Amino acid sequence: MATIFIPAQLRSLTSGSNTVVLPAANVGEAIELLEQSYPGIRARLCQGNDLLPGFQLSIDHRFTRQGLSAELAPDSEVHFLPVIGGG
C-alpha cells in the first residue's frame, strides 16, 4: 500500500499523523481515501480536479506534474510539498 506523507500544515486534520498508508492506484484515489477518513483534506489539497498550485507532488522521490492521475505502485511514497516562494 502507498504511504502518503501529510504536510505539517494539514496534520491538524489527521490528528497529528504525519503518514497514512492507503491502497490507492493513483494520487486522485489516494486523496479521495484521505477525504473519507479526514474530511476537509481534499479542499486543502485540491482545486477542482487539480492539485492546488501551492503544492508540488513527489512520488518515490521524483517530482511529477501528472497531478491526480499520477499512478502509484503498491509501495510508493507520496509527498505533497508546499511550494516555497521568494524574492
Secondary structure, 3 states (H helix, E strand, C coil): CEEEECCHHHCCCCCCCCEEEECCCEHHHHHHHHHHHCCCHHHHHEECCEECCCEEEEECCEEECCHHHCECCCCCEEEEEECCCCC
